[in-house]
Amino acid sequence: MKCYGVIGYPLDHSFSKKYFTEKFKQEGITDCSYEMFPLKSIDELKDLLIVQYPDLVGLNITIPHKRSVLHFLTDTTNIPTGLSACNCIKIIGKKIIGYNTDITGFENSLLPLLKTHHTHALILGNGGAAEAVKFVLKKLNISYQIVSRKIHEGSHLTYADLDEAIIKENELIINTTPVGTFPNVDESPAIPYQYLGAEHLLFDLVYNPSKTVFLQKGEEHGAATKNGYEMLVRQAEES
């Protein structure tokens, strides 16, 4: 029996086990199982692979381990240069091969929505989930600024810096934070929504709930919106 799974913490929100278990059943794959491994620290991965589940052959990686898992990889040749995140690993004996399927998921779900005026973007958050977003925007020649709660290495603005001019200049806004994820469905990133308009596109990597407060507020001001479900499915299929 081949064992696959997902690591992250927490995993209450993860759709992976249900998705892949149903996929195996639908495709008649009977020699595979899929489990959830809630690891508070990435340091627990070594014990998981060697002691607890030596039959593991592949893992999906989610928050907060997409960056820290890089230290465990023995092969990073499939991760594009300049991308500091891994969300999928293949395990062959002692060889741990890293991939990033978020790139495919995000790019293919974003492209159909882009208009010619979407040339400047705000990325909310700068964790592992933001890495694929930054990579894709660079590829598409869309300039971006990182928004975080405090200025730190890699961020350009704080939420307090956001004003009418900045919001109107950046007509693509992407939430890569977990803010608004179930069960905290009443929360939303602290941006000045009143300056949004019909030219804006709001993309939320959150998929549960399907319409976050972030997206609801965008729609109230005429913005186009997209949640992260299609991205999630596309990256899952790629993995």
C-alpha positions as CSV (number, residue, x, y, z in Angstrom):
1,M,0.0,0.0,0.0
2,K,1.4,3.4,-1.1
3,C,0.8,6.1,1.5
4,Y,0.4,9.8,0.6
5,G,-0.5,12.7,2.8
6,V,-0.5,16.4,3.7
7,I,1.6,18.1,6.4
8,G,0.8,21.5,7.9
9,Y,-0.8,23.0,11.0
10,P,-3.6,23.2,11.6
11,L,-5.2,20.9,9.1
12,D,-8.8,21.3,10.0
13,H,-9.4,23.3,6.9
14,S,-7.6,21.0,4.5
15,F,-9.6,19.4,1.7
16,S,-6.7,17.1,0.6
17,K,-7.7,13.8,2.3
18,K,-11.3,13.9,1.1
19,Y,-10.2,15.0,-2.4
20,F,-7.5,12.4,-3.0
21,T,-9.4,9.6,-1.2
22,E,-12.3,10.2,-3.6
23,K,-10.0,10.5,-6.6
24,F,-8.4,7.1,-5.8
25,K,-11.8,5.6,-5.6
26,Q,-13.1,7.2,-8.8
27,E,-10.1,6.1,-10.8
28,G,-10.0,2.6,-9.4
29,I,-6.7,3.1,-7.6
30,T,-6.8,0.5,-4.7
31,D,-3.2,0.4,-3.5
32,C,-3.0,4.0,-2.3
33,S,-4.1,5.8,0.9
34,Y,-4.0,9.4,1.9
35,E,-3.6,10.7,5.4
36,M,-3.4,14.0,7.3
37,F,-0.3,14.8,9.4
38,P,-0.7,17.9,11.5
39,L,2.9,18.9,12.3
40,K,3.3,22.0,14.5
41,S,7.0,22.1,13.7
42,I,8.7,21.0,10.4
43,D,11.3,19.4,12.7
44,E,8.8,16.6,13.2
45,L,9.0,15.6,9.5
46,K,12.2,13.5,9.9
47,D,10.5,11.3,12.5
48,L,7.4,11.0,10.4
49,L,9.3,9.8,7.3
50,I,11.8,7.5,9.1
51,V,10.0,6.1,12.1
52,Q,6.2,6.6,11.9
53,Y,5.5,6.2,8.2
54,P,8.5,4.8,6.3
55,D,6.1,3.8,3.5
56,L,5.3,7.4,2.6
57,V,5.9,8.2,-1.1
58,G,4.5,11.7,-1.4
59,L,3.3,14.7,0.6
60,N,1.5,17.9,0.0
61,I,2.8,20.8,2.0
62,T,0.6,23.6,3.4
63,I,0.7,26.5,5.8
64,P,3.1,27.1,7.6
65,H,5.7,24.7,6.2
66,K,6.0,25.7,2.5
67,R,9.3,27.5,3.1
68,S,10.8,25.5,6.0
69,V,10.4,22.2,4.2
70,L,13.1,23.3,1.7
71,H,15.8,22.4,4.2
72,F,14.7,18.7,4.0
73,L,14.8,18.4,0.2
74,T,17.6,16.4,-1.4
75,D,16.6,17.5,-4.9
76,T,15.3,21.0,-5.7
77,T,15.9,20.9,-9.5
78,N,12.1,20.9,-10.1
79,I,11.6,24.2,-8.2
80,P,12.2,27.2,-10.4
81,T,15.1,29.5,-9.6
82,G,13.9,32.4,-7.4
83,L,11.0,30.5,-5.9
84,S,11.5,29.9,-2.2
85,A,8.6,27.6,-1.5
86,C,7.7,23.9,-1.9
87,N,4.2,22.5,-1.6
88,C,4.7,19.0,-2.9
89,I,7.4,16.3,-2.4
90,K,8.0,12.9,-3.9
91,I,9.9,10.4,-1.7
92,I,12.0,7.7,-3.3
93,G,14.0,5.9,-0.7
94,K,16.1,8.5,1.0
95,K,15.6,11.0,-1.8
96,I,13.1,13.8,-1.2
97,I,12.3,15.7,-4.4
98,G,10.6,19.0,-4.2
99,Y,8.0,20.7,-6.5
100,N,5.7,23.7,-6.4
101,T,2.4,23.0,-8.0
102,D,0.9,26.3,-6.6
103,I,2.4,28.0,-9.6
104,T,0.3,26.1,-12.1
105,G,-2.8,26.4,-9.9
106,F,-2.6,30.1,-9.4
107,E,-1.5,31.1,-13.0
108,N,-4.2,29.0,-14.7
109,S,-7.0,30.3,-12.4
110,L,-5.9,33.9,-12.6
111,L,-5.2,34.3,-16.4
112,P,-8.8,34.1,-17.6
113,L,-9.7,37.0,-15.3
114,L,-6.9,39.4,-16.2
115,K,-7.7,42.6,-18.1
116,T,-5.1,44.8,-19.9
117,H,-5.3,47.4,-17.1
118,H,-4.2,44.8,-14.4
119,T,-0.6,45.9,-14.5
120,H,0.0,46.7,-10.8
121,A,-0.9,44.4,-7.8
122,L,-0.9,44.4,-4.1
123,I,-0.1,41.0,-2.4
124,L,-1.5,40.8,1.1
125,G,0.9,38.7,3.2
126,N,4.4,37.4,2.6
127,G,4.3,33.8,3.8
128,G,5.0,30.6,1.8
129,A,1.7,30.9,0.0
130,A,2.8,34.3,-1.5
131,E,5.9,32.8,-3.2
132,A,3.9,31.2,-6.1
133,V,1.9,34.4,-6.5
134,K,5.0,36.6,-6.7
135,F,6.6,34.1,-9.2
136,V,3.6,34.2,-11.5
137,L,3.2,37.9,-11.4
138,K,6.8,38.4,-12.3
139,K,6.3,36.0,-15.2
140,L,3.3,38.0,-16.4
141,N,5.1,41.3,-16.0
142,I,2.7,42.5,-13.4
143,S,4.5,44.7,-10.9
144,Y,3.6,44.2,-7.2
145,Q,4.0,45.4,-3.7
146,I,3.9,43.3,-0.6
147,V,1.6,44.4,2.2
148,S,2.2,43.2,5.8
149,R,1.3,44.2,9.3
150,K,4.8,45.5,9.9
151,I,7.6,46.4,7.5
152,H,10.1,43.7,7.3
153,E,12.5,42.2,4.8
154,G,10.5,41.5,1.6
155,S,7.6,43.8,2.4
156,H,6.9,47.2,1.0
157,L,3.8,48.6,2.8
158,T,1.8,48.1,5.9
159,Y,-1.9,48.0,6.0
160,A,-1.8,51.5,7.6
161,D,0.0,52.8,4.5
162,L,-2.9,51.9,2.2
163,D,-4.7,55.0,1.0
164,E,-7.0,55.9,-2.0
165,A,-4.1,56.5,-4.3
166,I,-2.4,53.2,-3.6
167,I,-5.7,51.2,-3.9
168,K,-6.7,52.9,-7.2
169,E,-3.2,52.4,-8.7
170,N,-3.2,48.7,-7.8
171,E,-6.3,47.2,-9.5
172,L,-5.3,43.6,-8.7
173,I,-5.3,42.7,-5.0
174,I,-4.4,39.1,-3.9
175,N,-4.9,37.9,-0.4
176,T,-2.4,35.2,0.5
177,T,-3.0,35.3,4.2
178,P,-5.4,32.9,6.1
179,V,-7.5,35.8,7.3
180,G,-11.2,35.0,6.8
181,T,-10.7,31.2,6.7
182,F,-13.3,29.1,8.5
183,P,-14.0,29.3,11.4
184,N,-13.0,33.0,11.6
185,V,-15.3,33.9,8.7
186,D,-16.1,37.4,10.0
187,E,-12.5,38.6,9.6
188,S,-11.0,40.3,6.5
189,P,-7.7,42.0,5.6
190,A,-7.6,45.6,6.8
191,I,-7.6,47.4,3.5
192,P,-9.7,50.5,2.7
193,Y,-12.4,48.8,0.7
194,Q,-14.2,52.1,0.1
195,Y,-11.7,52.9,-2.7
196,L,-12.4,49.8,-4.7
197,G,-14.2,50.0,-8.0
198,A,-15.3,48.1,-11.1
199,E,-11.8,48.0,-12.4
200,H,-10.5,46.0,-9.5
201,L,-10.0,42.2,-9.3
202,L,-9.8,40.7,-5.9
203,F,-8.3,37.2,-5.7
204,D,-8.5,35.3,-2.4
205,L,-6.4,32.2,-1.9
206,V,-8.9,31.2,0.9
207,Y,-11.5,28.8,-0.4
208,N,-13.5,28.0,2.9
209,P,-15.8,29.9,3.0
210,S,-16.4,30.2,-0.7
211,K,-17.1,33.9,-0.4
212,T,-14.9,35.5,2.3
213,V,-15.7,38.9,3.7
214,F,-12.7,40.2,1.7
215,L,-14.5,39.1,-1.5
216,Q,-18.0,40.2,-0.3
217,K,-16.7,43.7,0.3
218,G,-15.0,43.8,-3.1
219,E,-18.3,42.8,-4.8
220,E,-20.1,45.5,-2.8
221,H,-17.9,48.1,-4.6
222,G,-18.2,46.5,-8.0
223,A,-15.0,44.6,-8.1
224,A,-14.5,41.2,-9.8
225,T,-13.7,38.4,-7.4
226,K,-12.2,34.9,-7.3
227,N,-11.7,32.5,-4.4
228,G,-8.9,29.9,-4.2
229,Y,-10.9,26.8,-4.9
230,E,-10.0,26.4,-8.5
231,M,-6.4,27.1,-7.7
232,L,-6.5,24.4,-5.1
233,V,-8.0,21.8,-7.4
234,R,-5.5,22.7,-10.2
235,Q,-2.5,22.4,-7.9
236,A,-3.8,19.1,-6.5
237,E,-4.2,17.7,-9.9
238,E,-0.7,18.8,-10.8
239,S,0.7,17.3,-7.7
